[in-house]
Amino acid sequence: MKDIFGWELDKLVEDVKELGMPAFRAKQIFQWIYQKNIFAFDGMRNLSKTDIEKLKANFSILPQDLIVLKVLQSQDRITRKFLLQLKDGAAVETVLMHHDYGYSICVSSQVGCDMHCAFCASGLNGCQRSLTKAEILAQVYLCNSILSAENQRISRIVVMGSGEPMLNFDNVFAALEFLHDEKTANMSYRNMTVSTCGVIVGIERMENLGHPINLAISLHAVRDELRTKLMPINKANPFVKVIVAAEKYAKKTGRDVTYEYIMLRGCNDSTEDAQLLANFLKFKHASVNLIPANSVLEHGLQKSDEKTIDRFLQVLNRNHINATVRKEMGGDIAAACGQLRNQFAKERT
Ligand code: SAH
C-alpha cells in the first residue's frame, strides 16, 4: 500500500498509469484531495467503481489515517487545538485560529524538539523525529476539511508549532511550495511564515530559495549570556549574526522580519533590555512581537506583568520600532508550543 498524499502530480500520473488508468485520473484525484479535501476514494464521485476499488487496494491518503486524539476549543472561541496521532503512534499539535481576516494554522515541523529552550514545553523530551512533507501538509488539509463544512478555508500558515523548521528544511519548504501551487491550495508565499530559533544556515538557504515567505526569529534576549542560557542555540549561532542574516533576507525578499520576544518576569523584561533590543533593530526591516510567556511549570519561569510589558513596548515605540503585544489566545487549552502534547504524555503514563 502506497500513501500518495503529498506526491507531486507527475508522480501520481506515473503510478496511476501503472494501475492501467489514464493520466487524467491522476488529475481528478489531485483535485479531489487538494481542492475539495476529499481523502477517501469512495467520495471521488467522477471515478468508476472499478477504478475506485483498484485505487483503494493500492493507495492510501494520509489525512484519513490520522487519529484525532484530542480537540480543544478555547473559551475565546478563536482558537482550536488538535492533537494528532501519526501512523507510527507519535503525536503532534496543530492550532487553528480564527482572525478577522480569516483562518490561520500553526503547524508542527518535528515530533518534539532538540533546541532545549529554557521556557519551551516542546523540548522537554527532545526531538523524536522530523515530520515528513506529507505529515506537515496533512495538518493543513485536515483542518481545511473541517473548515470546508463551514465554507471556510485556511488563508495563512505559520510554521511555529513544535520543532525547529530549519532542522527539517527540505520537508518544511517542500510542503510550503506544494501549498503554493495553484493546482493545490494556491496559497500566497506572503501568507506563510517560518519561525526559527536562529539557525543561520537555514536562513541563508531560505534566502536562496527566493520565495517571499515571512521570516520570524525567536529572539527572546539581547544579552549574550542570558540568551545562551535561555536558548542554547545562541552558542553556535550568536544572535548578532542571526540578525545580520535576517536583515539580508529582508532586503532580498522585501519582507520585514518579525522578532519574537517572550516576556519573562525579572529575566529579560527590564527597560535596559528594551533599549538594547531597540538599538539592535534600529533602521532594520524589523518588527517586534512581544509574547506574554505561557508558563511551563516544569521550567518555573513566569510571564511579566502587564505594566512591565507596556513599559517595554513604549521604549520600543519611542525608538521607532514597530512593536505589538501578542494577544493571548488559547491559554486555557495549553495552546503554547508543546504544552498539550506534554500534558497528554503525562496522562498516558
Ligand atoms: N523552533 C521555532 C518554532 C517553534 S517555537 C522557533 O524557535 O521559532 C514557536 C514560538 O513559540 C517561538 O517563538 C517560541 O519561542 C515560542 N514559545 C515557546 N515556549 C513558549 C512559552 N512557554 N510561552 C510563549 N511562547 C513560547
Residues whose N, C-alpha, C, O or C-beta is under 5 A from the ligand:
A	BS01	SAH	F119 C120 A121 V159 M160 G161 G163 E164 P165 S195 T196 C197 S218 E260 I262 I291 P292 A293 N294 S295 V296 A336 C337
